[in-house]
Structure formats: structure tokens, C-alpha cells
Amino acid sequence: MTNHNKTILSGITPSGKLHLGNYFGAMRQHLEMQHQGNAFYFIANYHSMTSVTSGELIRENSLNIALDYLALGLDPNKCTFFLQSDVPQVTELSWILGTQCPVSLMEKAVAYKEKIANGLSPNIGLFTYPILQAADILIYDSDIVPVGADQKQNIEICRDLAGKLNHICGDEILKLPEPHIVKEVAVVPGLDGRKMSKSYNNTIEIFDEGKSLKKRVMAIETDSTPLDDPKDPEKCNVFALLKLFADQEKQEEVAEKYREGGFGYGHAKNELLDLINDFFGDARERRNVLKKNPDFIMDVLKDGGRKARERAESVMERVRSATGIITTHRKETV
């Protein structure tokens, strides 16, 4: 994807501290794609309210995500980086889309069923999550939405809702986005071998360090194969994580140690610990510097919010005009 006229849209929910699964699953792609188009990246703090009830925690998580992204290399001069809540037009469009959304469409949403199965409260916000997500995408005339294969259904719902409103209004009011399925999304196992997730409490945080990081790495579950015996690296959670950080030569070197025997899981964990520290070392230093300048973080978000609102308002002017919504505090579009 090299067309710089295309608008790329993605968001991340501030539901907790970011971990390796977040980085290799989405953040890495965001950092790469900021150079490949007109990227809009937002912190989805409204979405976080479906699972986080503490206002203090949502506020803290939101600012930490901004800090993390900037420390990892997100360049606010190359993309629009902002808070979802700084764009009131998104909830306005969400309501309008919701008035045209069949209940049956939400009932088919796989993500809702999975979240309920994982213990989240079945609230209306969670049930209508795809409608707000659709508004997030459509409000910026997004062309491309990078997602994993598990999110493809939500993009299809977005296209369905946009198509329905366009049909009702008799015009192409909303641009239909194209999903960009990220085919090489890394599988990131957690400490227990399941998918790394905050809900499983099996994560290794991106900016964890020192004794805390070592404790998490040493807690990775392994089998009981004795130290001197050969081991299969491809069946080991530690090696699966190590492969995310190591180049091909390093992977082959460590894999050979596994197969030769005399190389214990403790040795492998120490190798992994060194790789994590090397990989995120520079970003940790940048984060420590940025953390001392909270005004800079807020200025970045404020500027991004202004740019996002300008784009969103141009879309909402079309939508209001087509749907007959009159406002007296905004310039009317004839």
C-alpha cells in the first residue's frame, strides 16, 4: 500500500497497560502504516467504557497509551493521533447509523458473543459496539482499515450500515471502506500458552522492566523435560515469544541449543529477557523523557483532535443534510 492519498483508520482501546500482544498484533502495523498513507489513529476511550467502569482508570490508561505510542515511534507530524472523545461527531453519527441498524445484525456479531463468554457484562454498549466502531470508521471518509481476520465481520457490518444509509438517502453519503486484512499478524502466546490477553492475566507489558519484567518472563509455563534432555523448540511457549524478537540467525542458534540438550527453559527465558530489553530499550528511554513533559502529550492529542474534528464535521454536514437533521449552532449545508 503506497498510495498516500488513501485515508487509513485504526484505533486502540485503553482497557489496560499495553502488552506484547498489542504490539505485535496491531501497534507494529500502525507504526509502519503511518508512512504509507493519511493515517488517523485514535484512542478509543468511549469503547473502553464497555469493560472498564473506573473513570480514573480510563483517564490514566488513555494518557499512558498516548505516551506509549509516541515513545515507540508514532510521529504526530506523519499521522493524526487523537482521543475518540475529542470528536463528538462520532457519537452523533453512531446514533444515526443505529436508527437504521436491524437488531438481528447486532445479534449475529461474533465478537459480542465471545466477550460475554469471557465474562464481560452484557450491556447495551457492548451489544452496539459495532455501530460505534462503524461511526469511527465512516466519520473520516476512511479508505482502508487494517484489521486481523477476527475483525473482518465488524468491517462488513460497517459497510452494511453505510450502504443502508446511502440507499435510504439516495446518494453516496458515506464512503464504504475496504478492510486491509493483516495476514502476518503474529500469534503471541501469554504466560500460560493461551493468547496473550489482559482478561487472562497472562501478559508481559511492553514497558515493564527490571525485577518486574524478569518475574513475568520466568513465570512462562513450560513442560517438565529435564535440563539435560533434548527439547522441541516449536512446542515451547518461551521459544514462540523469542521468535518475535530474534532474527533468523539467532532463532536457529537457540533452536539448536534446545535440540542438543543441556539447555534448560531457564536459559531460554534469560535469552528472551535479554532480547526484550534490547528491543524496547530505546523506547523506554524516550518514554521516561516524554513522561516528564505531560503538556507535550496533551498538545499532540489536542492538535490531532482538531484535525480529526475538521474531517469529521465535513462528513457530518453531508449526513445531516441528507437525513434532515437541522442544527442552529452550525453552518447549514444546502
C-alpha positions as CSV (number, residue, x, y, z in Angstrom):
1,M,0.0,0.0,0.0
2,T,1.8,3.1,-1.2
3,N,-1.0,5.5,-2.2
4,H,-0.5,8.5,0.1
5,N,-4.0,9.8,-0.8
6,K,-5.7,6.9,1.0
7,T,-7.0,7.5,4.5
8,I,-6.1,4.8,6.9
9,L,-8.1,4.4,10.1
10,S,-7.4,2.4,13.3
11,G,-8.0,2.7,17.0
12,I,-6.8,1.1,20.2
13,T,-9.0,0.7,23.3
14,P,-7.5,1.9,26.7
15,S,-8.6,-1.1,28.7
16,G,-5.2,-1.6,30.5
17,K,-1.5,-1.4,30.1
18,L,-0.3,-2.4,26.6
19,H,1.5,-5.7,26.3
20,L,3.5,-7.7,23.7
21,G,0.2,-9.0,22.1
22,N,-0.9,-5.4,21.5
23,Y,2.5,-4.5,20.0
24,F,2.9,-7.4,17.6
25,G,-0.9,-7.7,16.9
26,A,-1.6,-4.0,16.0
27,M,0.9,-1.4,17.1
28,R,3.7,-2.5,14.9
29,Q,1.4,-2.3,11.9
30,H,0.3,1.2,13.0
31,L,3.8,2.4,13.2
32,E,4.6,1.1,9.7
33,M,1.5,2.4,8.1
34,Q,1.9,6.0,9.3
35,H,4.3,6.3,6.4
36,Q,2.0,4.7,3.8
37,G,-1.0,7.0,3.7
38,N,-3.0,9.6,5.5
39,A,-3.3,7.8,8.8
40,F,-5.9,8.6,11.6
41,Y,-5.1,6.7,14.8
42,F,-7.4,7.2,17.8
43,I,-7.5,6.2,21.5
44,A,-11.0,4.6,21.8
45,N,-11.9,5.8,25.3
46,Y,-15.7,5.5,24.6
47,H,-15.2,1.9,23.7
48,S,-13.3,1.2,26.9
49,M,-16.4,2.1,28.9
50,T,-18.0,-1.2,27.9
51,S,-15.5,-3.1,30.1
52,V,-13.9,-0.5,32.4
53,T,-16.0,1.3,35.0
54,S,-13.4,3.4,36.7
55,G,-13.2,6.9,35.3
56,E,-9.8,7.4,36.9
57,L,-8.5,4.2,35.2
58,I,-9.9,5.1,31.8
59,R,-8.2,8.6,32.1
60,E,-4.9,7.0,33.2
61,N,-5.0,4.3,30.5
62,S,-5.7,6.8,27.8
63,L,-2.8,9.0,28.6
64,N,-0.5,6.0,29.1
65,I,-1.4,4.7,25.6
66,A,-0.6,8.2,24.1
67,L,2.7,8.1,25.9
68,D,3.5,4.5,24.8
69,Y,2.7,5.2,21.1
70,L,4.9,8.3,21.0
71,A,7.7,6.5,22.8
72,L,7.5,3.6,20.3
73,G,7.9,6.0,17.3
74,L,4.5,7.3,16.3
75,D,5.1,10.6,14.6
76,P,2.3,13.2,15.1
77,N,3.7,15.0,12.0
78,K,3.0,12.0,9.8
79,C,-0.4,11.0,11.2
80,T,-3.4,12.3,13.1
81,F,-3.3,11.0,16.6
82,F,-6.2,11.8,18.9
83,L,-8.8,10.8,21.5
84,Q,-12.1,9.4,20.3
85,S,-13.9,11.7,22.8
86,D,-12.4,14.8,21.1
87,V,-14.7,14.1,18.2
88,P,-18.3,14.5,19.2
89,Q,-19.4,13.9,15.6
90,V,-18.6,10.2,16.0
91,T,-21.4,9.6,18.6
92,E,-23.7,11.8,16.5
93,L,-23.2,9.5,13.5
94,S,-23.4,6.4,15.7
95,W,-26.9,7.3,16.7
96,I,-28.0,7.9,13.1
97,L,-26.5,4.6,12.0
98,G,-28.2,2.9,14.9
99,T,-31.6,4.1,13.8
100,Q,-31.1,2.1,10.6
101,C,-29.5,-1.0,12.1
102,P,-31.6,-4.2,12.4
103,V,-31.4,-5.8,15.8
104,S,-30.7,-9.1,14.1
105,L,-27.4,-7.7,12.7
106,M,-26.1,-7.0,16.2
107,E,-27.3,-10.4,17.3
108,K,-25.1,-12.0,14.7
109,A,-21.9,-10.3,16.0
110,V,-19.4,-12.9,16.9
111,A,-17.2,-10.5,19.0
112,Y,-20.2,-9.8,21.3
113,K,-20.8,-13.4,22.0
114,E,-17.1,-14.0,22.6
115,K,-16.8,-11.2,25.1
116,I,-19.9,-12.3,27.0
117,A,-18.4,-15.9,27.1
118,N,-15.2,-14.3,28.6
119,G,-17.2,-12.8,31.5
120,L,-18.0,-9.2,30.3
121,S,-21.3,-7.7,31.4
122,P,-23.9,-7.9,28.5
123,N,-24.6,-4.2,28.5
124,I,-26.1,-2.3,25.6
125,G,-22.8,-0.5,24.9
126,L,-21.1,-3.8,24.3
127,F,-24.1,-5.1,22.2
128,T,-24.0,-2.0,19.9
129,Y,-20.2,-1.8,19.9
130,P,-20.0,-2.5,16.1
131,I,-22.3,0.6,15.4
132,L,-19.9,3.0,17.2
133,Q,-17.0,1.2,15.6
134,A,-18.7,1.8,12.2
135,A,-19.1,5.5,13.0
136,D,-15.4,5.7,14.0
137,I,-14.5,4.4,10.5
138,L,-17.1,6.3,8.4
139,I,-16.8,9.7,10.0
140,Y,-13.3,10.3,8.5
141,D,-14.1,9.0,5.0
142,S,-11.7,6.1,5.7
143,D,-10.5,4.1,2.7
144,I,-8.5,1.4,4.5
145,V,-9.0,-0.2,7.9
146,P,-6.2,-2.6,8.9
147,V,-7.6,-5.4,11.0
148,G,-6.9,-9.0,11.8
149,A,-9.1,-11.7,10.3
150,D,-11.1,-11.9,13.5
151,Q,-12.3,-8.3,13.0
152,K,-13.4,-8.8,9.4
153,Q,-17.1,-9.2,10.4
154,N,-17.1,-5.8,12.0
155,I,-15.9,-4.1,8.8
156,E,-18.6,-6.0,6.9
157,I,-21.2,-4.6,9.4
158,C,-19.7,-1.1,8.9
159,R,-20.1,-1.5,5.1
160,D,-23.7,-2.8,5.5
161,L,-24.7,0.2,7.7
162,A,-23.0,2.7,5.3
163,G,-24.7,1.1,2.3
164,K,-28.1,1.1,4.0
165,L,-27.9,4.8,4.8
166,N,-26.7,5.6,1.3
167,H,-29.6,3.7,-0.1
168,I,-32.1,5.4,2.1
169,C,-30.7,8.9,1.2
170,G,-30.4,8.0,-2.4
171,D,-26.8,9.2,-2.6
172,E,-23.3,8.1,-1.8
173,I,-23.3,10.0,1.5
174,L,-20.8,7.7,3.2
175,K,-17.7,6.1,1.7
176,L,-17.5,2.4,2.0
177,P,-14.1,1.4,3.5
178,E,-12.0,-1.6,2.5
179,P,-10.7,-4.0,5.1
180,H,-6.9,-4.4,5.0
181,I,-6.5,-7.9,6.5
182,V,-3.2,-8.1,8.2
183,K,-2.2,-11.6,7.1
184,E,1.0,-11.8,9.1
185,V,-0.4,-11.0,12.5
186,A,1.9,-12.7,15.0
187,V,0.5,-15.3,17.3
188,V,1.6,-14.1,20.7
189,P,1.2,-16.6,23.5
190,G,0.7,-15.5,27.1
191,L,2.4,-16.9,30.2
192,D,0.1,-19.8,30.2
193,G,0.2,-20.6,26.5
194,R,-3.2,-19.1,25.7
195,K,-3.4,-16.0,23.6
196,M,-1.9,-13.1,25.4
197,S,-4.7,-11.1,26.9
198,K,-5.4,-8.8,29.8
199,S,-8.6,-10.8,30.5
200,Y,-6.4,-13.9,31.1
201,N,-3.9,-12.0,33.3
202,N,-1.1,-13.7,31.2
203,T,0.6,-10.7,29.7
204,I,4.1,-9.2,29.5
205,E,3.8,-5.5,29.4
206,I,5.7,-3.5,26.8
207,F,7.2,-1.1,29.2
208,D,7.7,-3.5,32.1
209,E,11.4,-3.7,33.2
210,G,13.8,-4.8,35.9
211,K,12.7,-7.3,38.5
212,S,9.0,-7.0,37.5
213,L,9.8,-7.9,33.9
214,K,12.0,-10.8,34.9
215,K,9.4,-12.2,37.2
216,R,6.8,-12.3,34.4
217,V,9.3,-13.9,31.9
218,M,10.3,-16.5,34.5
219,A,6.6,-17.3,35.1
220,I,6.1,-18.5,31.5
221,E,4.8,-22.1,31.7
222,T,6.9,-24.9,30.3
223,D,6.8,-28.7,30.4
224,S,8.9,-30.8,32.8
225,T,11.6,-32.0,30.4
226,P,14.8,-32.3,32.4
227,L,17.6,-29.8,31.7
228,D,20.0,-32.3,30.0
229,D,17.4,-33.8,27.7
230,P,16.8,-32.5,24.1
231,K,13.7,-30.3,23.7
232,D,11.5,-29.4,20.7
233,P,11.6,-25.6,20.4
234,E,8.4,-25.5,18.3
235,K,6.4,-26.8,21.2
236,C,7.7,-24.2,23.7
237,N,6.0,-21.0,24.7
238,V,9.3,-19.4,25.5
239,F,10.6,-20.0,22.0
240,A,7.4,-18.8,20.4
241,L,7.9,-15.5,22.2
242,L,11.6,-15.4,21.4
243,K,10.9,-15.7,17.7
244,L,9.1,-12.4,17.8
245,F,12.3,-10.6,18.7
246,A,15.2,-12.7,17.3
247,D,16.5,-12.6,13.7
248,Q,16.7,-15.8,11.8
249,E,20.3,-16.5,12.8
250,K,19.5,-16.1,16.4
251,Q,16.4,-18.2,16.2
252,E,18.4,-21.1,14.6
253,E,21.1,-20.7,17.2
254,V,18.7,-21.0,20.1
255,A,16.7,-23.8,18.4
256,E,19.9,-25.8,18.0
257,K,20.6,-25.4,21.7
258,Y,17.1,-26.8,22.5
259,R,17.7,-29.9,20.3
260,E,21.2,-30.6,21.7
261,G,20.1,-30.9,25.3
262,G,21.8,-29.3,28.3
263,F,19.9,-26.1,27.6
264,G,17.1,-25.6,30.2
265,Y,14.0,-23.5,30.0
266,G,15.6,-21.1,32.5
267,H,18.4,-20.5,29.9
268,A,15.8,-19.9,27.2
269,K,13.9,-17.4,29.5
270,N,17.1,-15.5,30.1
271,E,17.7,-15.3,26.3
272,L,14.2,-14.0,25.9
273,L,14.6,-11.4,28.7
274,D,17.8,-10.0,27.0
275,L,16.0,-9.8,23.7
276,I,13.0,-7.9,25.1
277,N,15.3,-5.5,26.9
278,D,17.3,-4.8,23.7
279,F,14.2,-4.4,21.6
280,F,12.4,-1.9,23.8
281,G,15.5,-0.3,25.4
282,D,15.4,2.9,23.3
283,A,11.7,3.3,23.6
284,R,11.9,3.0,27.4
285,E,14.4,5.9,27.4
286,R,12.1,8.0,25.2
287,R,9.1,7.2,27.4
288,N,11.0,8.3,30.5
289,V,11.8,11.7,28.8
290,L,8.2,12.1,27.5
291,K,6.7,11.3,30.8
292,K,8.3,14.4,32.3
293,N,6.6,16.6,29.7
294,P,2.8,15.9,30.0
295,D,2.0,19.2,28.3
296,F,3.6,17.9,25.1
297,I,1.4,14.8,25.2
298,M,-1.7,16.9,25.6
299,D,-0.7,19.3,22.9
300,V,-0.2,16.3,20.5
301,L,-3.7,15.0,21.3
302,K,-5.3,18.5,21.2
303,D,-3.8,19.1,17.7
304,G,-4.8,15.7,16.5
305,G,-8.4,16.2,17.8
306,R,-8.7,19.5,16.0
307,K,-7.7,17.9,12.7
308,A,-10.0,14.9,13.3
309,R,-12.9,17.2,14.1
310,E,-12.4,19.1,10.9
311,R,-12.6,16.0,8.8
312,A,-15.5,14.6,10.8
313,E,-17.5,17.8,10.5
314,S,-17.2,17.8,6.8
315,V,-18.7,14.2,6.7
316,M,-21.5,15.1,9.2
317,E,-22.5,18.1,7.2
318,R,-23.4,15.7,4.3
319,V,-25.1,13.3,6.7
320,R,-27.2,15.9,8.4
321,S,-28.3,17.5,5.1
322,A,-29.3,14.1,3.7
323,T,-31.1,12.9,6.8
324,G,-32.9,16.2,7.5
325,I,-31.2,16.9,10.8
326,I,-31.3,20.7,11.4
327,T,-28.9,22.3,13.8
328,T,-28.9,26.0,14.6
329,H,-25.4,26.2,16.1
330,R,-23.6,25.0,12.9
331,K,-23.5,26.4,9.4
332,E,-26.2,24.6,7.4
333,T,-25.3,22.8,4.3
334,V,-27.7,23.4,1.5
